[in-house]
Amino acid sequence: MQLRLRLRPLALAASLLGGGLSFATGAAAAPGLDAQGLAALDAAIAPLAPKMVEWRRDIHAHPELSGQEKRTARLVAEHLRRLGMEVQTGVGGMGVVGTLRGALPGPVVALRADMDALPVAEKTGLPFASRAKAQYMGKEVPVMHACGHDAHVAMLMGAAEALAGMKAQLPGTVKFIFQPEEEGAPIEADASGHVPSFGAKAMVEAGALKDVKAIYGLHITANLPPGVVGYRVGPLMAGADNVTIQVEGRGGHGSSPWNAVDPVVAATQVVAGLQTIVSRQLDISKEPAVLTIGAINGGTRYNIIPDSVEMLGTLRTFDEGMRADAHQRIATTAEHIAAASGAKAKVRFGPVSYPVTTNPAELTEASLPALKLAMGGKVMVIPKVSGSEDFSEFQKQVPGFFYFLGATPEGKDYQTAPSNHSALFDIDEKQLPVGARSLAALAVDYLKRAQ
């Protein structure tokens, strides 16, 4: 997941004045979780802060790419077993699910953290900086937790330990879902065009959400003020689709292009034509959209016209209907423009193909009182984020609420701090217990409200 949250000082001040973010601690208690319940959670979580820092640093120093999260999954599973939970491993790949059954009857709620790292060479200079390397797309690459998933795992491990200690008071069941491959597995479609499921989708298909009535998740960011939660109702993060366009021509000598069909020229025309889809064809007064071609590969020598050119891009949309429409327009545009040059274009989407991350109004509004209570009122509405998250696959099955937690490192400005996916990305570790408290609070609140 890649995101950049930019909140200008005036915009932030406006949200403060407009009630979008209130630092008042006297907010009304949630129907489920009250001040007394939050105090009990705090008493359970506070002693775990050093553990969460230790877990985060250990995971950070030993990052694992998507589909390779063996060590992290083992660490998580052993922790959950020590807490006395029912533990499933190998769920949808490297996924781990811990089930905590409260002593009192009630529904099932889930909390989720993602575990995978990125092929990035770390440049933070931290004493626990990653020196790990791994195989990625046939090459050895450096690996780094450049998106904060190490923090997500540590926070959910902390929330799990705190809630396990309160088992006797829990009216229902909490599932702790530790998910692999959120960043997208390096896989391709098989001969029949089928793309194997991975990440959240694979965990859903493996039954991770069995009996679950609602699910919560968060994402840490250095681009919100520390200790502030950012959320919105409805579309929060864009749907994402990898776009691959293969332009097939006919190779020949660069000195006599009339004896060939030049896929390079056709590809450049396709790129130009694709820009009209967002600027002239989609109704962006309803929702924004982004279409970017990030790579063009083809040819071997200056005077040889190649047989084919491959283009790689990304589509981001905030509405599933617009997403489907854009798919069709991309295919039509590429195919027709290529045909005008005598070439052929083949368009395919995936393997990364994430739905829009959408917070349903009912669950969001019902959860806000507890979230505001847990955050001391430090909660604000944020703009849409054009980055993507496969938490959306869980939301397709059950109501799910996703939010961001600000964790700008000390001495950094949240407006200019290195963002997720940067080789310089880092967080404020003091926010680890804050995140754990917010997740635990939302779970307890949901269970209590469902009584």
C-alpha positions, 0 to 999 in steps of 0.5 A: 500500500502506498499513500501520501497524506498531505494536510496543510496547516490551514486545512488542519486548523479548519478541521479543528475549528469545524469539529473534524478533530476535537481534542476535548477529553470529555466526549460522550462515552460510546454505547458499548465501551465506556470510560471504565472499560477504556481504563481497564484496557489501558491498564492491560496495554500500558505494560505491553508498550516495551514488548510492542517496541521489541516486537516491532524492531525484531520484525523490522530487522527481519522483513519478509516479502509477500508470500515469504512471511514464514518467520513473522507468521511463526512469531505471531503463531507462537505468541497467540498460542502462549496466550491460550488461543486457538491458532490456525496457520497457513491460512490462505498462504502464510496467514495466521488466525488466532481465536479468542473466545470470551467467557460470555456469549456474543458475536464474532468480531475480527481485527486485522494486521498485514505482515509483508515487507517491500523490495526496498533498500533501507536508508534510515540508519536505525540501529535495527535497520534491515540488512535482509535480502530475498528473491523477488522476480528472479533477482536478489533484492534488499528488503525493508518494512517501508510501509509500517506492517512491522508496526501493524503486527506489533500493535495487533500482538499487543491488542491480542495479549491485552484482550486475552487477559480480559477474557472473562469479561468479553461478551463474544469472540475476537479473531486476530487475523495476521495477513500475508501478501498485502503488497501483492504477490509476484504472480501471473495468470496461468495459461487459462488466464486465471490469477491465483488468489493471494493476500486478503482474498486468499484468506477469505477463501480459506475461511478466515472470516467464518462467523465474523460479523465485522472487521477492523483494521488500521494503517500507520502513517508518518503523514498525519500528526502523531496520535491522530486518527484519520478516517472517512465514511464511504470510499477511503482508499482507491481500488487498484488494478495493474494494467499490462498492455502488449502491443504486437507489431512486426519487426524490421530494419530501422532504415525501412519502417514501411516494411515493418509495423512499428509497435514503439510508435503505436505504443506511444500513441496508445499512451497519449490516447489513454490520457483522454480516458480520465480527462475526457471520458470518465465523469470525475465530478462523481469520483476522482480517478488516476491512470498512469503508465509507469513503464514501457519495455521493448526493443534491443538496438537503435536500428531494429524495430522490435516485434512487440512493446509491453506497457505497465501501468496502474488504474486507481478508482473510487467507485466500482462502476467507474472502475468497470467502465474504465477497464472497458475504455482502456481496452477499447482505446488501446486496441483501436489505436494500435489497430490504426497503425496495423498493430494489435494490442492485448490488455490485461488487468492484475495480478494486483486487482483490489476493490475500493476500500469503503467504510460503510456508514452504519458501522463507521458511525456506530464505531466513532464514539468508542474510537474518539474515546480511545483516542482522547478525541484526536479523530479527524476526517481526511481526504480520499487516499489514492493508495490502495489496500486489500482490506477491501477484500474483507469489506466485500464479505462483512462490514469493515472499518479502516482508518489511519494512525499518525505516527510522525517520528520525533523531530519530523514535520508530518507534512514533509516526513518520508512517506510509506514505501520510502527507503527513509520511512520510519515511525514514532514507536510511542504510537504502538500502544495507541494503535493497540488500544484503538483496535482493542477498544473497537473490538470490545465496543462492538461486542458490547453494543451487539448484546 
